[in-house]
C-alpha cells in the first residue's frame, strides 16, 4: 500500500493562504493569521517542525508547516505562525539570515 501526498501553496486574491495535502487536509489562514506568519526558505531538507520551533526559541511560534514537494520530500520551505504581528516582525528582524546547521535561512512576511 502506497500513500502519496502533495502540498500546494497558493495565495488567492482574498489574501487567504491555503495549504492542501491532496484534499486530505486543508489549512486556511485568514488575513490576520497571515500577518502574524512568516515564510522561510533555505531550510535544511532534514529540518523538522521541532527543529524550526527550536530555531525560533524565545519567540515561541504557535504553528509550523513544512512545505513538501509533490513527491513528499521537503522543499526547504515552511510557514511559521506566531501569536501576533509583532512576534512575526521580530522573527524577521532577529532571525533572517541566521544559520540552521550549515544553511542560512531567509525569512520574509507570509503575506
Secondary structure, DSSP 8 states (H G I E B T S, - for coil): ------EEEEE-TT--EEEEETTTEEEEE-HHHHHTEEEEES--TT--HHHHHHHHGGG--SEEEEEE-TTSSEEEEEEEE-SSHHHHHHHHHHHTT-EETTEE-EEEE--
